[in-house]
């Protein structure tokens, strides 16, 4: 059954030369605005022949490193610097960012669990559908900037996924490496079905995702990684000129072969992690203790690492509930190619 056209209307012309700042307008009707619209800011830069890059952030509303980096890029990238087309959407899920949350303040939707989307669904599914059917088909390469948000803190990395199409996988991996974060990763997703990543990859595009920090804030160090990475991403495709800027130290390659990389809590309480982000962990090491906050005199629950590796992500708030991911241990490898 064919879907109706997207209800989203752009105020920009994707084929016009030069730089345009506008909006993707999605009609809504709420208590605050009977005939209103969600206004998703967008910048389109067109200058001559070349590929199209789609740069996105704010897929989750509380992941500020990427949002800030793309807002800055939209103010600084000039049309004469570009060969081809760059489409910048710094805040995909505006209702989530407005609420300062991961998920939408309008319908509770988690945009990155809503793809491929639905023009007749809720606001979040309607945003996903516009990307899947309108924006993604326009692009050759796509970069989606995430970080840990309020509940995770993540060692800054750019990543690709294992794909059936080896050429597409290699091109995506090359993009993740040239992003120039301290870590480049082959990422394993707990459930990839409804991700934007999967929607883009299934259209055969080169796709790079990132995790650039977290905790619901930014730091100067992580902003520098995000801003450098966004420019680095554009250079290999000839979209902008320049030399790739490398991270300060040697770039580390890490692989996540399977779900055992994720340490998830089976208890609720107060979390004490024994390792900092980036530290080396050995199988059997005590990685975390969880304390019962309701009483004194009880021993903590001890969690041991199930594999060797490096701590690439951790729960950010100290309070932890059953099911929360408390740590992610990835394997350091010499090469990510297969
Ligand atoms: Zn995210």
Boltz pocket constraint, residues with backbone or C-beta under 6 A from the ligand:
constraints:
  - pocket:
      binder: B
      contacts: [[A, 59], [A, 60], [A, 63], [A, 112], [A, 145], [A, 146], [A, 147]]
      max_distance: 6.0
